[in-house]
Amino acid sequence: MNSRHNRSLEYNQVDKPCSSHSKANTISAASTTSTATSRSGGSRLLFGEIDTTSPERSLESYASVCSFVQCNNSTFLKFWLDDKCRDAFLLNVPKSDLANLRLACHDFSVRAAPALFEHLSITFRPNAFTKPTRRAALDRLGFFVKTLTFKFPHTTETFLPPLVDPETGAEMSFTYTPQLEPPTTQRPKYGDTDTTEILTRQYPALFHAATNVPAFIRAFSAFVNLQHLRISCPGHEPSSGFRRSIVDYALISLRIAVERNRFNAMRRLTIAPMHPGGLRYLVPHNGYGATPRSAKTWSRIEHLEVHLNSPSGYHECATSPIARLLQTYLRTVKANLLSFTFSWNGQKRLLSILRLRFPRIERMHVKNAQASAADISIFVHDHKATLREVEMEDVELTSGTWDDALSPVTRRPEHPRASARTASIPIMLAPVAARPRPATAISEYLPITTDDPARPSFGIVRWLCGKKGKSRCRRESRKGLLGCEQRLKKVFGGVLVWRCDGSAS
């Protein structure tokens, strides 16, 4: 098939010699792929790629082989060599067409790879991370992966039977400890030689692949640009409860692989769907194989989406094991969360996460859950400083009304000086003979003046704040109060002490 592919490449060549501009473009494309191949370390190439590491051919010969840019259509060349136009085109091409496009020529293979492998989905199988060809493919293509979906569905084969002692027939139990290094004769995979031999005979190959932590670490090391991790474990039956399965062991290996590779660009995590017991194996603090730096990787998550399967026949309350497990897991990732989406799959359950405090939360979306109006109101009130959007979809209130639940955002805030404004009354001081004027503002009456030129004008502030020793000011003040004694008694009767001569002090 490789020879047929090479013939197709040669068939697409143009016999005309390439120009210097076209030649430079093809050489750069070939050198880019050569660098990527040497960096990844993969020895085998996908269809549509050309091995530039072979010493038998020179770089210029590759430029002639990968010379699709030598086509006579200048309009297409102008479009294809423009980065914005080409990238916009490749983003709208279906994945199946992108795979076929990579078979046309080397330049198409290089340009279409980022768009084709940006989203990668892996369904876990016994040879998912151990087959040499798969490891080589991940080494070549993992650089382009930004969104990784890890699927491990629950089946009848994933639930483990009891471990039986081959000599006595009694049920055995063992404590699983992940091994971060490949097993050796001196260090068996499952602790001791006898237990390792019994597990190898009685448990399927899928279990041993799920506990192969070094294979997980090596495979995830290829996703250096990972931004979004999706974990999907569908098919769990609610009647199974907390029964341990092979999926749980795979989640332990997955968590260790993410923590050991330290994905600095990963800011989004989606867990949908997941059985409630699976969160236990994603908690890094007290999890298997955890280190003091394990929680740092998960604390970088800014966008979290969790969809848990609702267990059947289980009484849910704020202090139930499921509620405590969910709260324990969220404490690991809540430090930098900006958006959080949570829902129960199946029967509605109590929303115990409202008791947590998210320092930077901006968007909250809850679906198919139960909560009290008081809990929702307290949550919204505590996060009012950062919260911008709250969406409650198919949420049932166990007590209270929605008006009570959303009162922190719907209630009109009171002005802090409202009481002072309503209690303020303008004070009017004027001579008896003066014509009354309509009250407009208190500033209109300060300072107070009289129409009688014989009486000097004075300000009330000056009269109230006069200092002792200034007899002239006090005499002027007394003259200005002549004729106003009765009015002042009505206004300041309970405050000022009146003398017998009609003056106030």
N, C-alpha and C positions, 0 to 999 in steps of 0.2 A: 504493500500500500504506500510505503514511503517513496518507492520509485515512481509509482503512478502520480503521486502528488508532485514530485520533482518535475515530471514531464508536463504536468499542467502549468507549473510555474514557468517553464521554458516556453510553453506554447503561448503564454500571455506576453512574452517579451516582444519588444519592437526592435527591428534590425537596425534602425537608425542609431547613430552614436549619440550618446546623451550629452546634453549641454553641461556647462560648468555649474550652472545654478541647480539643475536637476541632479547632477552627480553629487553636489554637496549635500542636498537634502537626503538622498538615499544613503550616503555614507553615514550621516548623522543618525539616521534611523537604525542602521545596522549596528553602529557602535553603541547606541542606547540599549538595544536588546542584548548585545554581547555583555555589556556591563551588568544588566539585570540578571542575566543567566549566571555569570560568574559570581555575583553577589549571593544569589540564592543557593548555589551549590548543586542545583539539579543536573543530573546527567542525561535525562531523557527529555525530549521536546514534544510539545503537542503538535497536532496537525496544523499546518499553516505557518510554522516557525522554521527557521533555517539555522542550522548549527554553525555559528560564527567562530567557534573555538577550534575548528579543525585547522591544522597547520598546512593542509594541502592546498588551500585556496587563499588568495590575497584579499585584502579589503576592497580593492577596486573590482574584483570579480564578483563579489557580493553586491556591489552597487549596480552592476549590470543585471544580475539576477533579480534583485528587488527593485526593478526600474519601472514600476507602474506609473511613476511621476513623469515618465517620458511620453505619455500619451499625447496625441496631437490636439486634444481638446483643451485649449487654454482657459476656457471658462471654468471647466471642472477643476483644473489645476489651481486656479485662483481661489475657488471655493474650498478645496480640500486642504490647501496649505495655510488657510486662515484658521487660527486656533479657535476663535469664538464660533465661527460658522460650523466647523467640523465637530466641535464638542456638542453644540446644540443639536446637530443632526444625529450624532451617535446616541444621545440621551433619549431620543424618540424612536429609535429602531428597536423592534422586539428582540428579546434575548435569543430566540432561535435564529433570527436573521443575522444577529451579531456573530453567532458561532459560525455560520456559513460564510460571513464576510471575512472572517479571519483566515479562511482557507484560500482566499483569492491571491494574496501576495503578502510578502513580509511586512510591508508598510501598513497594510490594513490590519494585520495581526497585532502589530505594536500599538496602533492607535485605538483599536477597539477593545483591547484588554481591560483598561481601567473601567469602562462603562459596563462591560460584560461581567466582570468579577467584583464589582462594588458590593453587591449583595450576594452572600454565599450561604447556602443552607446545607447542613450536615445531619443526616439521620444516622444515629449511632448503630453500628453493627460490630460483630466480633473483630473484623479486620479494618475498621474505619481509620485507625491511627497506626496500625502496625504493618499494613501492606506496603512494600517498598515503592510501588508506583504511585500510591496515594500520597505517601510522604513527599515524594519528589514533586508531585503536582502542587501540594501545599507550599513547598519551598519556592516554586516559581510564581505562583499566583497569590500567595498570602499577602504580598506587599500591596495589592490593589483592594483588598477586602476592607470595607468600612463598617458594614453591618453583617454580623454573623448570627445565624439562627441554628441553635443546637437542639435537635429533636430527639427525644427518647420516649416513644410511646409505651404505655403499659399494656402488656399482653399476659396471657396465661403462662408464658415461659419466663416472664420477669419475676414472678413470685417464687421465692426459694422454698424448697421443701425442708423439713427438719433434717439436721445433720445427725447421722446415726453412726454409732461406734460399730465397725465391722466385726468385732470379736464378741461383744456382749449384746449388741442390738439396742443398747440404751441410747436415748437422745443426748446429743452433745451440744455444748455451747462454746463459742470462742469469742474472744475480744479482738475486734479488727483494729489494726494499727497501720495506717498508710505507710508504705515504703517509698521514699523519694528517690531511691537509687535502684538500679536493676538488681534483682535477687541473685545471690550466689550460693554456693554450697555452704559457706560459713554463715551466711545470713539468709535464711529461707524467707519466702515472700510473706508467709502468714505466721511468723513467730518461731515455730519449731518445725522439725522435719515431719513428725507424725501428723500434725494438724494440716500442714501443707499437702501431704500426700492424700489425706482423706478428702480435703476440699477439692483437690484436682480430680479425684475419681468421681465424686458425687455431684459436684456442681457443674453447670454447663460452661461452655467456652465464653458465653456472653458475660458471665460473672467475672471471669478472670480478665477479660478485656476491660470491664468497668473499673477494676481495681488496679489496673496498670497505670499508676500515676506518672511514671517517667514518660510513657507514650503520650499522655495528655499534655504534659509540660512541653515536650518537644514539638508537638503539633501546634499548640497555641503560640509558640514562639515565632511562627511565621506571620502572625497577624500584627505586625508592628504598628499599623495605622488604624487599628480597630477603634471605632467610635461608639458603636451601638451593639450591645449583646442581648440576644433574645434567647430565652430558655423556655422550651415547650415540652411538657410531659403529659400529653393527652391520654385518654382511655382509662383513667383511674375510676374504679367503681366506688361509690360512696360507702357501700357495705364493707369494703376492705378495711376501712378505718386507718389505724396506724400500723398496719402490717408491713414489715420491711420487705423491700424488693430490690432487684438489681439496679433499678433507677436511682435509689438512694445512694448506693455506692458510686455510681457514675457522677452524681451531683457533688460528692466529696472530692472526687478527682478533678472535676471541673473547677470547683472553687479554688483548690490548691494551685491548679494551672494558671488561673487568672491572677492570683496573688503573687506567684513566683515570677511571672512575666511583667507585672507592673505596667499595665497599659495606661500611659499618661494621657492619652487622647480620649479615653472612654468616659463619656459623660451621660450616657443614656442606658438604662437597663429595663428590660421588659420580661416579666415572668407571667406567661399566659399560655395555657393553663398550668396550674400546679396544685397538687394535693397538699393539704395543710401541713402534713408531716414533713414534706420536702424542704420547708423553710428551715427546719432544724439543722440541716446539713449545709445550708448556705450562710449560717451565722459564723463569722470568723473569730469571735472572741473566745468562745469555749468549744470551737469545732475541732474536728480531727485534723491533725497536722497544722494547727494554727501557730503563728509566730507573733511576736510583738508588733510587727509591721503589717500584719495581715489586714487589719481594718483600714489602713491608709488608702488602699486601692478602692475599696467600696465607698469611702467617704467622699470621693471625688464625684460621685453620681449626682447629677443635677435634675434629671428627669426620670422618674420611676413610675412604672405601670405594673400593677399586680392584680391578677385574676385567680382567685382561689376557688377550688371545688368545695362546695358545701357538704359536710359529712351528714349522713342520715342518722336519725335516732340519737342525736347528741344535744344535750341541753347547753345552750350558749348563755354565758353571762360575762360580766366584766372581769371576773377573776378566773375564768375557765382556762384549762391548759392551752387551748387554741388561741385565746385572746392574749395570754401571756407570751406565747411563742411569737405571735405577730408583732407585739410590742417590742419584744427583745430584738427581733430582726430589724425593725424600723429604726431603733436607736442606733444601729450601725451605720445607716445611710442617711439619716435625717439632717445632718449638719449643714449640707450645702444644697438641699433639695429646693428647686424652684417650682416644679410642678409634680403633682402626685395624683395618679388615677388608681382607684381601687374598686373592685366589685366582687361579689359572690356569684359563683356559677351554680345555679340550681335554687335551692331553698334560701330565703332571706335569712341572714344572721345579723347579730348585734354588731354595730360598728364601734369596736373598742378603741380604734386608733384616735378617736377624738380626744382622748385623755392625754395625748402626747403634745409636745411643744416643738414646732418646726421653726427655726430661727429665720429662714429666708424664704419661706413658702410664698408663692405668688398665685398659683392656680391649683384649685382643689376640685377633683371630679369624683363623685361617689355614685355607685350604681347598684341597685338590687340589694339594699341593706335596711336595717332597722336602727333607729336612734331616737333618743328623746329630744324634745325641743330645747330643754335646758342644756344638754351637752352640745348641741349645735350652736346655740347662742353663746355659750362660754368659749367654744373654739373660735367662732368668728370674732368675738370681742378680743380675745387674746392675740389674734393674728391680724387685727385691723391695720396695723402699721405697714405690713408688707403684702397682705392679701389683696389681690385685684379681681379675681374671678372665683366664684363658688358655684358649682353645678351639682345639683342633687337630682338624679334621675332614678325614678322608681324607688324612692326611699320612703319607708313607712315610719310614721311617728308613733312611738310607744306611749308617749304622754305629751300633752300640750298641743299647741297649734303652730302653724307655719308663721303666723304673725309674731308669736313669741320667739320662734327659732331665729328669725331674721330681724329681730328688733334692733340689734346693734348697727345694722346698715340701713334700715328703713326708718328708724326713729329720728325725728328732727332734732338736731342738737340745740340746746339752750345757750343764748349768749351769756357770757360770764358777767356782764354789766347790766343785764336786763332789769334786775331788781333795783339797781341804783338809778336808772333812768326813770322808772315808774315812780320812785319816791321823791324825786327832785321837784321842788316847788319854787318858782321864781319869787324873790322878795322885792317888793316895791316900797321904797321910802320916798315920800314926796310931801311937801307942805300941804296944809289943809286947803289953803287958798288956790293951790295949783290945780289946773284942769286935769282930770284923769285921762290917761292915755291907755290904749289897748296893750295888753301884755303880749309881747312877741318873743323876747329872749332876755335872759338875765343880764347879758352884756349891755342891753339898752339902758339899764338902770345903774350902771357903774361907770363913772362916778355920778352921784346925784347932784343935780343942779336945780336952782330955783329961778323963777321969773322975776323976783323982786331984786332990783339992783342994790337995795340997801343991805340985803343979806348976802354975805360972801358965799361963793360955791365951795364945796369941799367933797372929798371922796370918802365913801364909807370905809374903804380899806385904810385910808389915812387916819380916820377917826378911831377905828378899832385897834390900830397898831401904833397909836401915838405913844411916845416915850415920856416918862416922868421928867420933869424939869423944863419941858418946853411949854411954859405957861401960855404963851401966845397962841400956840396951836390948840390948847385946851379951851382957851377963851373963845377962839373962833368957832370951835366945835359947838360950844354951848349956845352961841348966838344962832348957829344954823339949826339948832333943835327947837327953837322957840316956836310954838304953835303946833309941834308934832308930838307932844307928850302923850296924848291919848292914843294916837296911832302906834307909837312905839311900845306902849304898855300892852296893846293887844298882840303885837308880834313877839316881843321879847319879855313878856310879863313873867314867864317862868324861869328866865335865865338871868336877866339883869336885876340888880338891886337899885331901887329907886329912892332917891333922897327927898327930903322934904321940900327942897327948893326947886324941885321939878327936873333936876339933872340926873342923868344916869351915870353909873360907875361900873 
